[in-house]
Amino acid sequence: MEITLGPVLYDWPRERLLSFYEEVLDMAVDTVYLGEVVCAKRTGLSVSDIESIGRRFEEAGKKIFLSTPAVVSNEKELDYIRALAALPFDIEANDISAIAISGEKVKGAGPHITTYNAEDINYLKGLGIERLTFPVELPRDSVVFNIKETGLFGEIFAHGRVPLAFSWRCYTSRIHGRTKDECAHDCLKYPEGLLLRNVDDIPVFTINGTSILSADTYTLVGSMEDLAEIGVKAVRISPDPENTGDVVKIFRDRINGKLDAKEGINAIKELTGGGLCNGWYAGSAGKDFKDIIGEAEALVI
């Protein structure tokens, strides 16, 4: 089973991103996704930087995909997709416009395209899509059904704060009294996003520019055997600023049989300080954490 590293979803300065990807070169990941998914106003890496990093990863034997924005709302974002499509790497589309622009360069469909059923997936397969990362809210039984019905290379979001929703407006700018058009790159102040609590002081979401993520860390580290059994070919780890390398090692040890399910869960809990969830895969509320997958009745979509 592959371990893939998803695109960085937070706003990090260029120097931090360059340093991070230097570290990734030594991580036991098979595939790396590069590109801006959340907001094209972020200026961490230029397209030239992405090309240089991508070439280095290829020299190191890692597969590269370029991830496109999840919401495309203006010409600047279309130009960004066009610039990515001009690079010598395959594209992971997160919006259908990327497929229209990039054509045969698009080999992957990201988790932000709502491919809930086999008909959708087979349509994309007919357009040349070779691999698919399932939407984060899809339960296990639907993943099983769609893999069997389509035969497509299936990847699943397996670790990180879950990207829940995207907007044309910017939540972070609004907090600072600005609109999205008045962007002052306030996201740079929050390298892990900004935790949002309810009136009872319970963390519920993470604000991240134009996107909302879960407050807790979604992890399927305890379900690796089950994922392999149902035919999932790759597990995606979403980068964070502190623990990405350690998370990758834990997942690699799980795949290689060096850690069992409980040991893997305990290792992740120790690393993150708790606050885990995996409910959607179990067919439950996404905020739940279940040690035994299948405890909740899953819905086949």
Secondary structure as UniProt FT lines:
FT   STRAND          2..5
FT   HELIX           14..24
FT   TURN            25..26
FT   STRAND          31..34
FT   TURN            40..41
FT   HELIX           47..59
FT   TURN            60..61
FT   STRAND          63..67
FT   HELIX           75..85
FT   STRAND          90..93
FT   HELIX           96..102
FT   HELIX           103..105
FT   STRAND          106..109
FT   TURN            111..112
FT   HELIX           118..126
FT   TURN            127..128
FT   STRAND          131..133
FT   TURN            136..137
FT   HELIX           140..150
FT   STRAND          153..166
FT   HELIX           171..175
FT   TURN            176..177
FT   HELIX           180..182
FT   HELIX           186..189
FT   TURN            191..192
FT   STRAND          194..197
FT   TURN            199..200
FT   STRAND          203..208
FT   TURN            209..210
FT   STRAND          211..219
FT   HELIX           221..223
FT   HELIX           224..229
FT   TURN            230..231
FT   STRAND          234..237
FT   TURN            241..243
FT   HELIX           244..255
FT   TURN            256..257
FT   HELIX           261..272
FT   STRAND          276..277
FT   TURN            279..283
FT   TURN            286..287
FT   TURN            293..294
//
